[in-house]
Amino acid sequence: MPLPSPIRLPLLLTLLWGSASAQGAAPPPPPSPSAPAPAATPAYQPPPQPAPLVSAEAIEPGGARVALVLGSEAIVDPSSTFRVVLPGRSEDARLSLVDGTDALVVGSGTREVGQQTILTVAPRQPLTPAARYLLRVDGAGARDLHDAAGRAAGPVELQLVVAGSPPEPVKRKSGGRRRR
């Protein structure tokens, strides 16, 4: 296909633009210099530091206390209850116990808010021996918890393993003689 000559090209453009205006269609407007700038993306904000703990402990049925330390796995009695103390007031702090599948362990809990925030949880049934659990401190309404001034603190997870041997697996009954 031959290239259009330099004279035919302006004529062709004039005909195309002229035909658009002859049909009543206006050519597209040029971009406006006062067009709004795209919305600025919010600046990256790092996640808040984990919530500070005054103390965290497992309380065994006989009254003995086992300290729970961040980054270390504590061995606890199957019938233990758990207590965490936070500095200052934290109205939205929550203490929960979750199993190895991240399912909540059924139990009861308390929250005392004063000069310090004291959270407790007591599982309804004894924990499974040799199983791993997480004691989680987080916000009741959102992932982060907040102090009285509104400052956010990230969640804290304390690792637990329950003392004892794992339960025996359930044996299946055989349905009689097997065929060969």
C-alpha positions as CSV (number, residue, x, y, z in Angstrom):
1,M,0.0,0.0,0.0
2,P,1.5,3.4,-1.0
3,L,2.2,5.9,1.7
4,P,0.0,9.1,1.5
5,S,1.8,12.0,0.0
6,P,2.5,15.1,2.2
7,I,-0.2,17.0,0.5
8,R,-2.9,14.4,0.8
9,L,-2.3,13.8,4.5
10,P,-3.4,17.3,5.7
11,L,-6.4,17.1,3.3
12,L,-7.4,13.8,4.8
13,L,-7.2,15.1,8.4
14,T,-9.2,18.2,7.4
15,L,-11.9,16.0,5.9
16,L,-12.0,13.8,9.0
17,W,-12.2,16.7,11.4
18,G,-14.5,18.7,9.2
19,S,-16.9,15.8,8.8
20,A,-17.1,15.3,12.6
21,S,-18.0,19.0,13.1
22,A,-20.4,18.9,10.2
23,Q,-22.3,16.1,12.0
24,G,-22.5,18.2,15.1
25,A,-19.9,16.2,17.1
26,A,-17.3,18.4,18.8
27,P,-13.7,17.3,18.8
28,P,-12.6,15.9,22.2
29,P,-11.5,18.7,24.6
30,P,-7.8,19.0,25.4
31,P,-6.8,17.9,28.9
32,S,-7.4,20.6,31.5
33,P,-4.4,21.9,33.4
34,S,-6.5,22.5,36.5
35,A,-7.8,18.9,36.6
36,P,-7.6,17.5,40.1
37,A,-4.5,15.4,40.9
38,P,-5.1,11.8,41.7
39,A,-5.7,11.1,45.4
40,A,-2.5,10.7,47.3
41,T,-2.0,7.3,48.8
42,P,-1.7,7.4,52.6
43,A,1.8,7.2,53.9
44,Y,2.9,3.7,55.2
45,Q,2.4,3.4,58.9
46,P,4.2,0.5,60.6
47,P,2.1,-1.7,62.8
48,P,2.1,-0.8,66.5
49,Q,4.4,-2.4,68.9
50,P,3.0,-5.4,70.8
51,A,1.1,-4.6,74.0
52,P,3.4,-4.3,77.0
53,L,2.7,-6.9,79.7
54,V,3.3,-6.3,83.5
55,S,2.8,-10.0,84.0
56,A,1.4,-13.1,82.5
57,E,0.9,-16.4,84.3
58,A,-0.8,-19.8,84.4
59,I,-2.4,-20.5,87.7
60,E,-2.5,-24.3,88.5
61,P,-5.3,-25.9,90.6
62,G,-3.0,-26.1,93.7
63,G,-2.2,-22.3,93.5
64,A,1.3,-22.7,91.9
65,R,2.0,-20.0,89.3
66,V,3.9,-20.6,86.0
67,A,5.3,-17.4,84.4
68,L,4.4,-17.0,80.7
69,V,7.1,-15.3,78.7
70,L,6.9,-13.9,75.2
71,G,8.9,-16.0,72.7
72,S,9.1,-19.1,75.0
73,E,6.8,-22.0,75.3
74,A,5.5,-22.6,78.9
75,I,4.4,-26.1,80.1
76,V,1.1,-25.8,82.0
77,D,-1.3,-28.0,83.9
78,P,-4.4,-29.2,82.0
79,S,-6.6,-27.5,84.6
80,S,-4.8,-24.2,84.7
81,T,-6.5,-20.8,84.5
82,F,-4.7,-17.8,83.0
83,R,-4.1,-14.2,84.1
84,V,-2.5,-11.2,82.3
85,V,-1.8,-7.8,83.7
86,L,-1.4,-4.7,81.4
87,P,-0.1,-1.3,82.5
88,G,-2.8,1.4,82.7
89,R,-6.4,1.3,81.5
90,S,-7.3,-0.6,78.4
91,E,-11.1,-0.7,77.9
92,D,-11.0,-2.8,74.7
93,A,-8.4,-5.4,75.8
94,R,-9.4,-9.1,75.4
95,L,-7.8,-12.3,76.6
96,S,-8.6,-15.5,74.7
97,L,-7.2,-19.0,74.5
98,V,-7.0,-20.7,71.1
99,D,-6.0,-24.3,70.2
100,G,-3.7,-25.5,67.5
101,T,-6.3,-25.0,64.8
102,D,-6.9,-21.4,66.0
103,A,-10.3,-22.3,67.4
104,L,-11.4,-20.5,70.6
105,V,-11.4,-22.7,73.7
106,V,-14.7,-22.4,75.5
107,G,-14.3,-20.8,78.9
108,S,-15.2,-17.8,81.1
109,G,-13.2,-14.6,81.5
110,T,-13.0,-11.4,83.4
111,R,-11.6,-7.9,82.8
112,E,-10.8,-5.5,85.6
113,V,-9.9,-2.0,84.4
114,G,-8.3,0.4,86.9
115,Q,-4.8,1.7,87.3
116,Q,-3.9,-1.6,85.6
117,T,-5.9,-3.8,83.4
118,I,-6.3,-7.4,84.6
119,L,-7.6,-10.1,82.3
120,T,-8.3,-13.7,83.2
121,V,-9.6,-16.7,81.3
122,A,-10.6,-20.1,82.7
123,P,-11.3,-22.9,80.2
124,R,-14.5,-24.8,80.9
125,Q,-12.9,-28.3,80.3
126,P,-9.3,-29.3,81.1
127,L,-7.0,-28.8,78.2
128,T,-5.8,-31.7,76.1
129,P,-2.5,-33.1,77.4
130,A,0.5,-32.6,75.1
131,A,-1.5,-30.2,72.9
132,R,-0.3,-26.7,72.0
133,Y,-2.3,-23.5,72.7
134,L,-1.9,-19.8,72.3
135,L,-3.0,-17.3,74.9
136,R,-3.8,-14.2,72.9
137,V,-4.1,-10.6,74.1
138,D,-5.8,-8.3,71.5
139,G,-8.5,-5.8,71.0
140,A,-12.2,-6.7,71.6
141,G,-13.4,-4.7,68.6
142,A,-10.3,-4.8,66.4
143,R,-7.0,-6.5,66.2
144,D,-5.2,-3.8,68.2
145,L,-6.0,-2.8,71.7
146,H,-5.8,0.8,73.0
147,D,-4.8,2.6,76.2
148,A,-6.7,5.4,77.9
149,A,-5.0,8.0,75.6
150,G,-6.1,6.1,72.5
151,R,-2.6,4.8,71.6
152,A,-2.7,1.5,69.8
153,A,-0.8,-1.6,70.8
154,G,-0.5,-4.7,68.8
155,P,-1.7,-8.2,69.8
156,V,0.5,-10.5,71.9
157,E,0.5,-14.3,71.7
158,L,2.0,-16.5,74.4
159,Q,2.8,-20.1,73.6
160,L,1.7,-22.9,75.8
161,V,2.0,-26.7,75.8
162,V,0.0,-28.8,78.2
163,A,1.7,-31.3,80.5
164,G,1.0,-35.0,80.1
165,S,1.0,-37.7,77.5
166,P,-1.2,-37.3,74.4
167,P,-4.5,-39.2,74.7
168,E,-4.7,-42.6,73.1
169,P,-6.3,-42.6,69.7
170,V,-9.8,-44.0,69.5
171,K,-9.8,-47.6,68.3
172,R,-12.3,-48.6,65.6
173,K,-14.3,-51.7,66.2
174,S,-14.0,-54.3,63.5
175,G,-17.2,-55.4,61.9
176,G,-16.6,-59.1,62.2
177,R,-14.7,-61.5,60.0
178,R,-12.9,-60.1,56.9
179,R,-13.4,-61.7,53.6
180,R,-10.5,-62.8,51.6
